[in-house]
Amino acid sequence: MNKKMTCAALLFAALFTLTGCAGVSKEMAFNEVQQQVDERMGVPIHWNANTASVDEIEQMVQELLDRPLEADTAVQIALLHNRRLQATYEDLGIAYAAVVEAGSPANPAVHGDATFGLPQDPDTAHPAHDHYVFQIEMDFLSFLYGSMRKSAAKSEFETAKLRVTAAVMDLSGQTRTAFYRVQADKQMLEMFRQIALATETGYDFARQLHEAGNIPELDLLLQQTLYKRAKLGLADAEVSLVDSREQLNRLMGLWGEKTAWTLETRLPDIPTELAIEPDKVEVVAVENSIDLAIARGEIISIGRQLGVAKAMSLVPHLDIGAELEQEAGVWSAGPVLGFEIPLFDRKQGQRAAAAAELRRRQEEYYALAVEIRSAVRAAQRRLQAAQQTALSYQNEILPLQEKILEQVQLQYNAMQVGTPRLLLAKQQQIDAGRDYIQALYNYHVSRVAFDQILNGRMVSNTTDLSLSQGSNAVRHLDSTAAEGGH
């Protein structure tokens, strides 16, 4: 009996030791995410795991903020300091815990039973005896099914790493877009400050001419209207800049004194040519797609879950153990075996649901591949159109508007045209300047979206491309000036 009990104890100890292997840790998983991000984007990321690392990151962020911000700097700060991204990193710990939990077999169960003999008549033929029963058992199939469940959980763990990488890419794209929005709004604000100053000077000069009797009251009113609308446009541009700065602050995780950062005013110039090979964009987007990789991981995980459901439908559990019994002072031992007969519940619903879910995910995978190809083609066309529009404003429309204003000014000085025509030419130049800034912004946002999808991440088309709407306050002068010219 001692030999049998010793063997059983060794068996349980060996099984316990095997279940202690946890595999890849969450720290190793984050290292893989770091490598993925570096390969796709070339930027560092950091998981603030303790107070010391947080203090170090705060110092790094402050050093970056002490210099005028650039797009790459803003992205670096966001990836280091955004707390929602830090919260996303904890998904690795959650997924890792699920792997550990899935691989753990069922705990052994210990049962005990004792009955005590009661005093009886001495003349009774059979005296009373105490009776003891001790039993230990566990579901040995939980080792097999645990291994299968752990395999499915590992697939989900791999998918979790991809999702974290995707979150990093999303934040990077959002931050870069928000940075360009701040630059565009700041450039728009500078333009409206110049317009407000020029129109104020023009209005003061027109008032002096009117007081001297050199211009009619209509010309004075038109100059005054242009000045008042320019002030409204300036006020709206100021509000837009505040909004866009706060959006960038949120993405970079900044508050308090850290929000007093500065940046270069003007949007970067655009290249005259795009280094894009049209025939390869679809292939690159599909090969690099992290969205497709996530979808593949989900398919693998669901397929393995279906395998678990099929196996458990045959033999749900198998309890094996040992029993030790004492009766009348004599000990005896023997095996215990118990299993469920799947007569009614054979996991039909669970297997059918998993099979249907697997087919659904497979169809979605192919649909996603089509959508990625379409999205990268559309992103490429938007980028090319935005580039052509911005270059057209830069090389053609702005110089033409400047020449038009010069000619109208000459005709106005020669008294060949009136004030309304001069104001209309000025307004058209303002419109061209505003539209040029909008075109520059559209180009840079389109560039961000195109680069992101080539790097492997789909982007939504919900980005608001319209800049300050308050600039329309001066646009209405087109009709005002035209009517005054009749």
Stockholm file with secondary structure:
# STOCKHOLM 1.0

chainA/1-486         MNKKMTCAALLFAALFTLTGCAGVSKEMAFNEVQQQVDERMGVPIHWNANTASVDEIEQMVQELLDRPLEADTAVQIALLHNRRLQATYEDLGIAYAAVVEAGSPANPAVHGDATFGLPQDPDTAHPAHDHYVFQIEMDFLSFLYGSMRKSAAKSEFETAKLRVTAAVMDLSGQTRTAFYRVQADKQMLEMFRQIALATETGYDFARQLHEAGNIPELDLLLQQTLYKRAKLGLADAEVSLVDSREQLNRLMGLWGEKTAWTLETRLPDIPTELAIEPDKVEVVAVENSIDLAIARGEIISIGRQLGVAKAMSLVPHLDIGAELEQEAGVWSAGPVLGFEIPLFDRKQGQRAAAAAELRRRQEEYYALAVEIRSAVRAAQRRLQAAQQTALSYQNEILPLQEKILEQVQLQYNAMQVGTPRLLLAKQQQIDAGRDYIQALYNYHVSRVAFDQILNGRMVSNTTDLSLSQGSNAVRHLDSTAAEGGH
#=GR chainA/1-486 SS CHHHHHHHHHHHHHHHHHTTCCCSCHHHHHHHHHHHHHHHHCCCCCCCCSHHHHHHHHHHHHHHHTSCBCHHHHHHHHHHHCHHHHHHHHHHHHHHHHHHHHTCCCCCEEEEEEECCCCCCTTCSSCCCCEEEEEEEEETHHHHHHHHHHHHHHHHHHHHHHHHHHHHHHHHHHHHHHHHHHHHHHHHHHHHHHHHHHHHHHHHHHHHHHHTTSSCHHHHHHHHHHHHHHHHHHHHHHHHHHHHHHHHHHHHTCCGGGGCCCBCSSCCCCCSSCCCCTTTHHHHHHHHCHHHHHHHHHHHHHHHHHHHHHHHHHCSCEEEEEEEEEETTEEEEEEEEEECCCSSCCSHHHHHHHHHHHHHHHHHHHHHHHHHHHHHHHHHHHHHHHHHHHHHIIIIIHHHHHHHHHHHHHHHHTTSSCHHHHHHHHHHHHHHHHHHHHHHHHHHHHHHHHHHHHHTCCCCSCCCCCCCGGGHHHHTHHHHHHHHTC
#=GC SS_cons         CHHHHHHHHHHHHHHHHHTTCCCSCHHHHHHHHHHHHHHHHCCCCCCCCSHHHHHHHHHHHHHHHTSCBCHHHHHHHHHHHCHHHHHHHHHHHHHHHHHHHHTCCCCCEEEEEEECCCCCCTTCSSCCCCEEEEEEEEETHHHHHHHHHHHHHHHHHHHHHHHHHHHHHHHHHHHHHHHHHHHHHHHHHHHHHHHHHHHHHHHHHHHHHHHTTSSCHHHHHHHHHHHHHHHHHHHHHHHHHHHHHHHHHHHHTCCGGGGCCCBCSSCCCCCSSCCCCTTTHHHHHHHHCHHHHHHHHHHHHHHHHHHHHHHHHHCSCEEEEEEEEEETTEEEEEEEEEECCCSSCCSHHHHHHHHHHHHHHHHHHHHHHHHHHHHHHHHHHHHHHHHHHHHHIIIIIHHHHHHHHHHHHHHHHTTSSCHHHHHHHHHHHHHHHHHHHHHHHHHHHHHHHHHHHHHTCCCCSCCCCCCCGGGHHHHTHHHHHHHHTC
//
